Amino acid sequence: MAGRQKNAEWLDKRDTDYQRLIRLPFLALADSMRYKLTAEVRGYHFPLRGIGCIKKSSNKVAQGGAHFKDWISYIVTRPSENRFEKNPPPCKRGG
């Protein structure tokens, strides 16, 4: 399995299953959390964009890593108070 994870063609063939079985249910969970918790934790940001990116950045792959992640995460944060605070970049498809 690990060897196939380094093959971009193998990954592309399985992207539809990944979206249906992992990413979309995870998006639904995140949206549900946002809906249910927004009133209780005012001021926090519940992002839905960039959740569950399957592919790793090309520089990680160039270092010998797999083409896709073997984990998925979700972070709820308070927005930056000023524009100079570092925010994580959005996930880019295909990167």
N, C-alpha and C positions, 0 to 999 in steps of 0.2 A: 504493500500500500504506500509506504513512504516514497518509494521510487516513482510511483505514478503521480504523487503530489508535486513533483518537480516538472511534470510534463504539462505545459499550458494547454495543449490540445485536449488532454484527459479532463482537465479542470473545466474548460469551456463546454464540453459535452455534458457535464454534470451540473452546470450552473442552474438550470431550470429546477432540478430536484432540490438543490441547495436553497434556492429562493422559496420554494413551496414548503419544504419540510423544516427549515431552520430560520431563515431570515424573516419571512412574513409572520410566523407565529411570535417571534421575538418582538417584531414591530407592534403587533397587537398587544402584547404584554406591556411594552413601554407606553403605548397610548393609553392603556387602561390605568397604569400607574399615574400618568400625567392627569388624567381625568379625575381620579379619586383623591389624589394628594395635593393638587394645586392649592386648594383652599386652606389646607393645614400647614403647608410649608411655603408660605408666601415669599416671593422674591427668588425662588429657585427656578432654574431653567430645565425643562424636560425635553431635550432635543429628540427629534425623530429622524432628522437627516443624517446620513452616514452610518446608520446602525447596521452592524453585521456585514461589513465589507469582507468579502471572501478572499480577495487577493491581497498579498503583501506588496509593499512598495518594491519597485524593480531593484533598488540598491540592496535590499535584504536578500532578494533572490540571487543577485549577482555574487553575493557573499556565500552562496551555496545552500541557502535555505529553501524551504518548500515554497511553491507559488501561492498557497493559500494558508490562512490561519487555522490553527486547530483549537481555537477558543473564540468566544464572543463575549463582549462586555457592554455595559451601559453605565454612563456616568451622569448623575444629576448634580448640577452646580449652581452656584450663585453667579450671576453675570458680573463681569469686571466692573469696578467702580470708575475706571478711567480707561481710555483707549490704549494706554501704554502697557497695561498688564497683559501677560502672555495668555492667549487662549489657544486650545488645541485646534489644529487645522481640520477642515471637513475631510471626510474620507472621499477619495477619488476612485471612481470605477475604472477598472483596468490598470491601476497603478500598482 
